Each structure stands twice: as C-alpha cells, then as structure tokens.
Amino acid sequence: MATKTTVPFNGTAEQEAKLLAVIESYKNDPGALMPVLQKAQEIYGYLPIEVQKIISDTMGIPMEKIYGVVTFYAQFSLYPKGKYNISVCLGTACYVKGSGDVYDKLQDVLKIGGGECTADGKFSLEACRCIGACGLAPVMTVNEDVYGRLTVDQVEEILAKYE
C-alpha cells in the first residue's frame, strides 16, 4: 500500500475573503452548513482541515460536525485534485477483468492512495463504480480520456503521455 502523501495547503487571502463573504451571506440561515461547504469546495477545489477550521470558527460549528459532514458526502473531497484526475472503474465487469490490479499498480507507481494527489499536484487517483463502458473492461479515465481493455503493463506508458 502506498504511503499517505500530503500536499501543503496553499490557500490565498482572496480565497479566504470569498469564503468569509459566503459565510456572511448565510449568517441567518440555520441550515447553512451544506451550502457553505459546497461554496467552499468551489473556491478551494477541496476541503482541507484549514478551510474546515475557518468555517468552524466563523460559524460556531464544532470541527467534528463539519468533518463528519465532509467525510459522509461523496461530493466533498479532503484532498486536492491533480491536474490529471485518474479514475479506475472497480465495477463488477471491470474488476473481474483485472481493474483491481491496474488500480494497485497506479498506487504503486504514483505513490499515493485512492482519493489522494501526488505531491507535485500532477495526478490524483480515485476508484469509481461503473462508467458504462463494460464492453471495454477494464477501464480507466484520465480527465476526459478513456482507456479500455487495460493491462497492468500499460499503466506506466499511459502515465508517460501526461508527463
């Protein structure tokens, strides 16, 4: 298994000002956490602990509640997305044809786990369930590019196209 890779938080003052303006616009709404988190993710691209702390401090909501919401809903990400977002289908048709091995190879080569981003911000990796290309199994996407009938031996060659 790959070791956990951390990407330093690089939020800007402009992003924080936007976030604070969003929070201010929802100050009288008791159900504001979800829309604030959604807007925060639009602003930053993900919801690192630093952003969650700003929301917690400004809205007076405990960190554990915010973290619970962020980790419960699949729409939220704790990690930034890379310039190239790789998604490997682990649905049944792809999995029985070897997508699990392709996913493992990507983790080894990129030295990240699922849901993580490489330290240089170039690649992020995630698993998905069925992209509707079962006839091409196993399948992975790199942004909008689709690669089908994959083998483990093709992984490094495909990654080289994005270097």
N, C-alpha and C positions, 0 to 999 in steps of 0.2 A: 504494500500500500504506500502511496506517495505521502511524504511528509507535508504537513499543513504549511501553505505558503501565505504570507501576509503581505498585502500591498499597503504602503503607507497612505493614510488619509491626506488628501490634498485639496480640501475644501477652501473656497475663496471667500473673502469678505462680501463680495457681490452675491454669492450663493446664499450665505447666511442672512444677508439683508432680505433676499427674496423669501427665504423660509420664514423669517420673523414677520414679514408682511402677510404671508399666508396665514400664519397662526393668528395674527391680529384680526384678520378678516373673519375668522371663525370663533372669536373670543366669547360670543354669547350663545354658541351652539353646543349643547351638552353632548351631542353625538359626533363631535368634530374629529376624533382621532383618526378614523379611516380616511376621510378626505385629506387631512393634513399629511398623513403618511404617504398617500398617493402623490400629492403635490411634491412632497419632499423627495420622493424617488424620481419624479420628473426632473427636479432641479439638480440632484446629485448623481442620478443614474443608479443608485443603490442606497441602502440604509445602514451605514456603518454605525458603530456604537457612539461615535462623536455626534452624529446627527440625531440619534435617538436621545442622547443626553440633552441637547438643545431643546428638543420637543418636550422632554420630561420637565426640565427646569422651567421652561416658559409656560407650559400648560398646567403644571402642577399634577402631572400624572406619574405614578411610580414607574421606574425603569422596568421592573419585572412585568408590568401590564403591557407596556409598549413592546418589549422583547417578545412576550407571549403572542401578541397580535402579529408582529412581523414574521415570526417563525411559523405561525399557524397557516397563514395565507400564502399560496404559491406565487401570487403576483408580486410579492416582495422579495428582495434579494439582500443578503448581508454582505455580499461581495460585489465588486465592480465587474462589469462585463468587459471582456477583452475586445480589441479591435476586430478580432475574428472569433465569433462565438461558435463553438463546435457543439453540436447536439447529436448524440448517438441514440438511435432507436433501440430500446430494450423491450419492445412489444414481442409477443409470442413468436410471430413468424421470423422476425429478425434475430431474436435470442436463440432460437433453435438452430439457426444457420450461422451462429458464431459472433453476434454483436457484443456479447459479454467479453469475449477475448479482445475484440477491437477496442472496447472501452477501457479495459485493463491496460492494453498497450499504450493508448493515449495518455493515461495517467502516469505510466512509467516514463514515457518519452518527455512529456511536458512537466513532470514532477509536481503535479497538482492533483487534487481530488475533485470529485464531482462538485459543481457549484462554485469552484474556485477560479482564480485568474492568475496567470503567470506573473511573476514579479515585474516583468517589463511591460505588462499591460497588453501584450500582443494577443494571447489566446485565453479564452475561458472555455470551460468544459461542463456540459450537463448531459444528463440522461433524459430521454423523453419516452413516452409510450405511444407508439404508432403514429406515423406521419402520413399513412395512407399509401405507402409505396411498397406494399408487401411483396409484390412481384419482383422487386429489386433487392430483396433481403439478402444480407444485412445492409442497412442504410445509415448514413450519417450526413449531416449538413454542416457546411461552414458558411455562416451567414446565409445567403440565398442559394449557394451552390450545393447540389445534391450529388452524393457519391453512393452508388449502389453496387451490389454483388461484391462487397468488400472482403478483403482478407487482411489478416494482421500484417502481412508483408507489405501492403500498400500504404500503411499509415504514415511512415516517415516520408515517402515520396509525395503524398498529398500535402503534408505539412510544409514541405520544402517549397511548394508553389506560393505559399503565403509569407515566406521569409523576406 
